[in-house]
């Protein structure tokens, strides 16, 4: 039996991860900005669930949440950095405040959570960090540039973190989901930038429209995703990346093909620049 610490635990994929972990017999410290929202998501109040208030942009709340979890369960084994949201708009359309809010939650919120939880995992010389990224963090698209940028940053953080924590017995996996049928495309998780520049109608417009049209029609099953995420913590050698969803596999394969083609095409220039 493990102890999980999950941010953004009151809805969406985070809630499904909590349910899957509890169903597997694990204890869960379920963190969200509103504790009542966590309790509403789990009205049966299952054994092993501790709901805690923690806005990931408030380090003192995360510290208190970790302390409460340790007081009740004595350890933390799996940290799930799930809290986050998206902003839709062409790069030039995104306001400075919207861009900063995006990074405050999706990146600095992860860093705050890691600072609060890693001392426990390091002291135990064991544990698993699961950073919930996105297929958009590997291959982004127009109108999702700022959201993609945060998830690209999470990829870089996760790669470095894996090397830093491996000698201490702590594992790191970044989860790269495609489009799953959660509330992510609702206005509770996805903010559409009100500024619209007509020149970007052809480049960013189709993606804006597709996101709205796709709400409730996403191909991915969040229950199956949550099961796969819990499963990956139980293997001896978990991967650095776990891609979830047929759309994610297709987009990532297309990006890998493009990178290989361009690398081969311009290899002569790359090799000509050494001293």
C-alpha positions as CSV (number, residue, x, y, z in Angstrom):
1,X,0.0,0.0,0.0
2,X,1.4,3.4,-1.0
3,X,0.5,7.0,-0.1
4,X,-0.3,9.3,-2.9
5,X,-0.2,13.1,-3.0
6,X,-2.3,14.4,-5.9
7,X,-2.8,18.1,-6.8
8,X,-5.9,19.2,-8.7
9,X,-7.7,16.3,-7.2
10,X,-11.3,17.6,-7.2
11,X,-12.2,17.0,-10.8
12,X,-11.1,15.8,-14.2
13,X,-8.1,13.4,-14.6
14,X,-7.0,14.2,-11.1
15,X,-10.2,13.0,-9.6
16,X,-10.0,9.8,-11.6
17,X,-6.4,9.2,-10.5
18,X,-7.5,9.5,-6.9
19,X,-10.4,7.1,-7.4
20,X,-8.1,4.6,-9.2
21,X,-5.5,4.8,-6.4
22,X,-8.1,4.4,-3.7
23,X,-9.6,1.5,-5.6
24,X,-6.2,-0.2,-5.6
25,X,-6.0,0.1,-1.8
26,X,-3.7,3.0,-1.6
27,X,-4.0,6.0,0.7
28,X,-4.4,9.4,-1.0
29,X,-3.8,13.0,0.1
30,X,-6.1,14.8,-2.3
31,X,-5.1,18.4,-2.7
32,X,-7.3,21.2,-4.2
33,X,-7.9,24.9,-3.8
34,X,-11.3,24.1,-2.2
35,X,-11.4,21.1,0.2
36,X,-15.2,21.0,-0.1
37,X,-14.9,20.4,-3.8
38,X,-12.7,17.3,-3.0
39,X,-15.3,16.0,-0.5
40,X,-18.1,16.6,-3.0
41,X,-16.2,14.6,-5.6
42,X,-16.0,11.7,-3.2
43,X,-19.3,11.8,-1.2
44,X,-18.8,8.3,0.0
45,X,-15.8,9.5,2.0
46,X,-13.7,6.4,1.3
47,X,-11.2,5.1,3.8
48,X,-7.7,6.2,3.0
49,X,-8.7,9.6,1.6
50,X,-7.4,12.8,3.2
51,X,-8.7,16.0,1.6
52,X,-6.4,19.0,2.0
53,X,-6.6,22.6,0.9
54,X,-3.6,23.5,-1.3
55,X,-3.4,26.1,-4.0
56,X,-0.2,25.2,-5.8
57,X,0.7,28.9,-6.2
58,X,0.7,29.1,-2.3
59,X,3.8,27.3,-1.0
60,X,2.7,27.7,2.6
61,X,-0.5,25.8,1.8
62,X,1.4,23.0,0.2
63,X,3.7,22.7,3.2
64,X,0.7,22.5,5.5
65,X,-0.9,19.9,3.2
66,X,2.2,17.7,3.2
67,X,2.5,18.0,7.0
68,X,-1.1,16.9,7.4
69,X,-0.5,14.0,5.1
70,X,2.6,12.9,7.0
71,X,0.8,13.2,10.3
72,X,-2.0,10.9,9.1
73,X,-0.1,8.4,6.9
74,X,3.6,8.7,8.0
75,X,5.0,8.8,4.4
76,X,4.4,9.9,0.8
77,X,5.3,7.5,-2.0
78,X,3.8,8.9,-5.2
79,X,3.5,12.6,-6.0
80,X,1.1,13.5,-8.9
81,X,1.5,17.1,-10.3
82,X,-1.8,17.3,-12.0
83,X,-3.1,20.9,-11.2
84,X,-3.1,23.1,-14.3
85,X,-5.2,24.9,-16.9
86,X,-5.0,26.0,-20.5
87,X,-5.1,29.3,-22.4
88,X,-6.2,29.4,-26.0
89,X,-5.0,32.0,-28.4
90,X,-2.3,32.9,-30.9
91,X,1.0,33.7,-29.2
92,X,0.7,37.4,-29.9
93,X,-2.9,37.5,-28.7
94,X,-2.1,36.2,-25.2
95,X,-1.9,39.0,-22.7
96,X,1.1,39.3,-20.3
97,X,-1.1,38.6,-17.3
98,X,-2.7,35.5,-18.9
99,X,0.7,34.2,-19.8
100,X,2.1,34.7,-16.3
101,X,-1.0,33.1,-14.7
102,X,-0.5,30.1,-17.0
103,X,3.2,29.6,-15.9
104,X,2.4,30.4,-12.3
105,X,0.1,27.4,-12.0
106,X,1.5,25.0,-14.6
107,X,5.2,25.4,-13.9
108,X,5.8,27.3,-10.7
109,X,3.0,25.4,-9.1
110,X,4.8,22.2,-9.9
111,X,8.1,23.6,-8.5
112,X,6.3,24.6,-5.3
113,X,4.8,21.1,-5.0
114,X,8.2,19.5,-5.6
115,X,9.8,21.6,-3.0
116,X,7.1,20.6,-0.5
117,X,7.2,16.9,-1.2
118,X,10.7,15.9,-2.4
119,X,12.4,16.3,1.1
120,X,10.2,13.4,2.2
121,X,10.9,11.2,-0.8
122,X,14.6,11.9,-0.6
123,X,14.7,11.0,3.1
124,X,12.9,7.8,2.3
125,X,15.2,7.0,-0.6
126,X,12.1,5.9,-2.5
127,X,9.1,7.3,-4.3
128,X,7.7,8.2,-7.7
129,X,7.0,11.6,-9.2
130,X,4.3,11.7,-11.9
131,X,4.2,15.0,-13.8
132,X,1.0,15.3,-15.9
133,X,2.1,16.9,-19.1
134,X,0.3,16.7,-22.5
135,X,0.8,15.7,-26.1
136,X,0.9,19.4,-26.6
137,X,4.1,19.5,-24.5
138,X,5.8,17.4,-27.1
139,X,4.2,18.7,-30.3
140,X,2.2,21.8,-29.9
141,X,-0.3,23.4,-32.4
142,X,-1.4,27.0,-33.3
143,X,-3.5,28.7,-30.6
144,X,-2.0,26.5,-27.9
145,X,1.5,28.0,-27.8
146,X,1.5,29.3,-24.2
147,X,-0.1,26.1,-22.8
148,X,2.3,24.1,-24.9
149,X,5.2,26.2,-23.6
150,X,4.4,25.3,-20.0
151,X,4.2,21.6,-20.9
152,X,7.4,21.8,-22.9
153,X,9.0,23.3,-19.8
154,X,7.6,20.4,-17.7
155,X,9.2,18.0,-20.1
156,X,12.6,19.6,-19.5
157,X,12.1,19.7,-15.8
158,X,11.1,16.1,-15.7
159,X,14.2,15.0,-17.8
160,X,16.6,16.7,-15.4
161,X,14.7,15.6,-12.3
162,X,14.9,12.0,-13.4
163,X,18.7,12.1,-13.5
164,X,18.9,14.0,-10.2
165,X,16.6,11.7,-8.3
166,X,17.6,8.3,-9.7
167,X,20.6,7.9,-7.4
168,X,18.3,8.5,-4.5
169,X,15.9,5.8,-5.4
170,X,13.1,8.2,-6.6
171,X,11.6,7.7,-10.0
172,X,10.1,10.3,-12.4
173,X,7.6,9.8,-15.2
174,X,5.9,12.5,-17.3
175,X,2.5,11.5,-18.5
176,X,1.6,12.8,-22.0
177,X,-2.2,12.5,-22.4
178,X,-4.0,13.2,-25.6
179,X,-7.6,14.5,-25.6
180,X,-9.6,12.8,-22.8
181,X,-13.2,13.2,-22.1
182,X,-12.9,15.3,-18.9
183,X,-13.9,18.9,-18.2
184,X,-10.6,20.3,-19.6
185,X,-12.3,21.9,-22.6
186,X,-14.8,23.6,-20.3
187,X,-14.3,27.2,-19.2
188,X,-13.3,25.8,-15.8
189,X,-10.0,24.5,-17.2
190,X,-9.6,26.2,-20.5
191,X,-9.5,30.0,-20.9
192,X,-10.0,31.5,-24.4
193,X,-8.1,34.8,-24.8
194,X,-10.7,37.4,-25.7
195,X,-8.3,39.3,-27.9
196,X,-8.6,38.2,-31.5
197,X,-6.3,39.5,-34.3
198,X,-7.8,39.0,-37.7
199,X,-4.5,38.1,-39.3
200,X,-4.4,34.9,-37.3
201,X,-7.8,33.7,-38.4
202,X,-6.2,31.1,-40.8
203,X,-3.5,30.0,-38.4
204,X,-5.1,29.9,-35.0
205,X,-8.8,30.1,-35.8
206,X,-9.3,26.5,-36.9
207,X,-7.8,25.2,-33.6
208,X,-10.0,27.6,-31.5
209,X,-13.1,26.3,-33.3
210,X,-12.0,22.7,-33.1
211,X,-11.5,22.9,-29.3
212,X,-15.0,24.1,-28.8
213,X,-16.5,21.5,-31.2
214,X,-14.5,18.7,-29.6
215,X,-15.8,19.3,-26.1
216,X,-17.5,16.1,-24.9
217,X,-16.3,14.3,-28.0
218,X,-12.7,13.6,-27.0
219,X,-11.6,10.0,-27.8
220,X,-9.8,9.3,-24.5
221,X,-11.4,7.5,-21.6
222,X,-10.2,9.2,-18.3
223,X,-11.0,6.1,-16.3
224,X,-8.7,4.0,-18.5
225,X,-6.0,6.7,-18.3
226,X,-6.1,6.7,-14.5
227,X,-5.8,3.0,-14.4
228,X,-2.7,3.2,-16.7
229,X,-1.2,5.9,-14.5
230,X,-1.6,3.8,-11.3
231,X,-0.3,0.7,-13.2
232,X,2.9,2.5,-14.2
233,X,3.8,3.1,-10.5
234,X,3.8,-0.7,-10.0
235,X,6.4,-1.7,-12.6
236,X,10.0,-2.2,-11.7
237,X,11.4,0.2,-14.3
238,X,8.8,2.8,-15.3
239,X,9.5,4.9,-18.4
240,X,10.5,8.6,-18.5
241,X,7.4,9.2,-20.7
242,X,4.1,7.5,-20.8
243,X,2.0,8.6,-23.8
244,X,-1.8,8.0,-23.5
245,X,-4.3,8.1,-26.3
246,X,-4.3,7.2,-30.0
247,X,-4.3,10.9,-30.9
248,X,-1.3,11.5,-28.7
249,X,0.6,8.6,-30.3
250,X,-0.2,9.9,-33.8
251,X,0.9,13.5,-33.0
252,X,4.1,12.5,-31.3
253,X,5.0,10.0,-34.1
254,X,4.4,12.8,-36.6
255,X,6.7,15.1,-34.7
256,X,9.5,12.5,-34.4
257,X,9.2,11.9,-38.2
258,X,9.5,15.6,-38.9
259,X,12.5,16.0,-36.6
260,X,14.3,13.1,-38.2
261,X,13.6,14.3,-41.7
262,X,14.9,17.8,-41.0
263,X,17.9,16.5,-39.0
264,X,18.8,14.4,-42.0
265,X,18.2,17.1,-44.5
266,X,20.3,19.7,-42.7
267,X,22.9,17.3,-41.2
268,X,25.6,18.7,-43.5
269,X,25.1,22.2,-42.1
270,X,25.1,20.9,-38.5
271,X,28.3,18.9,-39.0
272,X,30.0,21.9,-40.7
273,X,30.1,24.1,-37.7
274,X,32.6,22.3,-35.4
275,X,36.0,23.8,-34.9
